[in-house]
Each structure stands twice: as structure tokens, then as C-alpha cells.
Amino acid sequence: MLVKSTIGFLKDLKKNNNKTWFDENRKTYEAAKEDMEKFVQAVIDTHAKNDPSISALKAKECLFRINRDVRFSKDKSPYKTNFGASINAGGKKSMRAGYYIHIEPGQSFTGGGLYMPMPPDLKKVRQEIDYNLEEFRSIVEGKKFKSVFGKLSESADLKLTRVPQGFEKDSPAAEYLVFKSFVAIKQIPDSDLQDKTMVKKVTEAFTTLQPLLNFLNRSFD
């Protein structure tokens, strides 16, 4: 669970996204960041019992910086209004599939997967799906997966409009071959953020996601 002041900091930051305010409230930020680290470490330690590949990870290695890269953005707000953590055996910059936590009042979620892999890696994943369609379907169309995540994220930027070159247009796997990312998301209501069961709920979602990650990462092994 997260403490009330951490949620309060993120709400206040959204209203005061400027360096002057941030500098004046840096101690509050540092306390909120430490609280987030404790939460993420608890998630890592708990889920590592199911996925030993993340057992050596430290939360501070998984958290993203709160500073935004505004070089190529029209939005020049200097700070993110969320805390984000990528929990991946290869590190937060790894290109492999992994877990993710996003904490932002009103827009928090957890889940993970493989986001925008490089073309050679994406082709490997598509081939793995094409060769092992029934196994893939049993994961993403299974009752447990659907009950937690519904289905893979299907926003327009995550899918092609047609089957990519190198695959049959009428392939039985066509509906999945058009994906450019393979991501599953479970929304977290604000009422859960300070709940004692928060770690349990996130790790239960991770356990449901784990077979998908194993399948995706197998493509690279």
C-alpha cells in the first residue's frame, strides 16, 4: 500500500507542474519516492516466489525518473505526474517482456508485456505465435487472463491494419499477427492505492500475466 501523502504529492504536482513548486516541495517528493520504492520492493519480493528471475532486482533500479524529456514534445511540463516502475529481469531498459506498475491518481494501472519491440524482435514474436497459435490463445483467451485483463490492449497505435509481410493474409493467427505490441493492463482504482491488499492484488495480476511473458520471451531465447 501507499501512504496518503504520496497520493497527495502526485495530485499537487499535477496542479503545480513547474520547477519552482517542485524545488519548494522536494522533501515531500523524496518521501513519496521512498514510499513508492518500498511498495515496488514488496511487490518484487512477493512475486519473486513465483518468478525467480526478478528476485535480485531492487526497486530503485526499476523506477523511472520523474523528470520528463521535453526535447521533442509540445508539452513542456518538466515532470511526469505519475510514478512508474518496470520490473524486468533484464532491467528497466530491457527490450524483453516484463511487468509494469503505473501510479497516478485516477489513472493507475498494472500489467505489462512487450511494448514496441524492434522489428527483428517483433518478427520473432509473430513467428512464435504463428507456430504455436493454440498455446498463445490458451493464454490470452483463457478464463483467468480474461477475468483480470479482459484482453490484450488494442489501441490503434499498437496494431497494424493488415497482416504484415512474410505471413499469410488468411493465417489462423492473423488477428494477433497485426499487433505491434503485446500489452495487458488492469486498472487500479484510487480506493485500492492505500489498501493493505494492494501488494497482493498487483502480484496476483503479475501471476496471471506471467505465462504471456514466458511465451513472448521464449521468442528471443
Buried (B, 14 or more C-beta within 10 A) or exposed (E): BBBEEBBEBBBBBBEEBEEEBBEEBEEBBEBBBEBBBBBBBBBBBBBBEEBEBBEEBEBEBBBBEBEBEEEEEEEEEEBBBBBBBBBBBBEBEEBBBBBBBBBBBEEBBBBBBBBEBEEEBBBBBBBBBBEBBEEBBEBBEBEEBEEBBEEBBEEEEBBEEEBBEEBEEEBEBBEBBBBBBBBBBBEBEEEBBEBEEBBEBBBBBBBBBBBBBBBBBBBBE
